[in-house]
């Protein structure tokens, strides 16, 4: 899979980092299930800050360069 995908198809696994886009922001983020407060946003960035407005699209991170694993 490559290219931007609708956010509805994004993995809901907290360990799966993805690229996100909401028209204003691009970066690394992940799904954040709303455990404590169901009104919390569902997406957080790499520093666990909530992403608002919610992203609309995602794509998988590319594999790391060879020899850096």
C-alpha positions as CSV (number, residue, x, y, z in Angstrom):
1,X,0.0,0.0,0.0
2,X,1.3,3.5,-0.8
3,X,-0.1,7.0,-1.1
4,X,-2.7,8.8,1.0
5,X,-5.5,6.6,2.4
6,X,-8.8,7.8,4.1
7,X,-8.4,8.0,7.8
8,X,-11.1,5.4,8.3
9,X,-8.8,2.8,6.9
10,X,-5.8,3.6,9.2
11,X,-4.6,1.0,11.6
12,X,-6.1,1.2,15.1
13,X,-3.0,-0.4,16.7
14,X,-1.2,2.0,19.1
15,X,2.2,0.7,18.1
16,X,1.7,1.4,14.3
17,X,3.0,4.9,13.5
18,X,1.6,6.5,10.4
19,X,1.8,9.8,8.6
20,X,-1.2,12.0,9.1
21,X,-2.7,14.9,7.2
22,X,-5.6,17.2,8.2
23,X,-5.1,20.0,5.7
24,X,-2.9,21.9,8.1
25,X,-0.5,19.4,9.6
26,X,1.8,16.6,8.4
27,X,3.8,14.4,10.7
28,X,4.1,11.2,12.6
29,X,1.2,10.1,14.6
30,X,-0.8,7.2,15.9
31,X,-4.2,6.1,17.1
32,X,-5.1,6.9,20.7
33,X,-8.1,5.0,22.0
34,X,-10.1,7.2,24.3
35,X,-9.8,5.3,27.6
36,X,-10.1,8.1,30.3
37,X,-12.3,10.6,28.5
38,X,-14.3,9.6,25.4
39,X,-14.2,13.2,24.3
40,X,-10.4,13.1,23.8
41,X,-9.2,13.2,20.2
42,X,-8.4,9.9,18.7
43,X,-5.0,10.8,17.2
44,X,-1.8,11.9,18.9
45,X,1.6,13.0,17.5
46,X,5.0,11.6,18.3
47,X,5.0,13.6,21.6
48,X,1.5,12.3,22.5
49,X,0.0,15.7,21.9
50,X,-3.6,15.5,20.6
51,X,-3.9,16.3,16.9
52,X,-6.8,18.7,16.3
53,X,-8.6,18.9,14.0
54,X,-8.6,15.2,13.5
55,X,-6.6,13.9,10.5
56,X,-8.4,13.0,7.3
57,X,-5.7,10.9,5.6
58,X,-2.8,8.7,6.4
59,X,0.0,6.6,4.8
60,X,2.4,4.0,6.2
61,X,5.9,5.2,7.2
62,X,8.5,4.1,4.6
63,X,10.9,1.3,5.6
64,X,14.2,2.5,7.2
65,X,17.3,2.8,5.0
66,X,19.2,-0.4,4.5
67,X,21.9,-1.1,7.0
68,X,20.3,1.0,9.8
69,X,18.3,-1.7,11.6
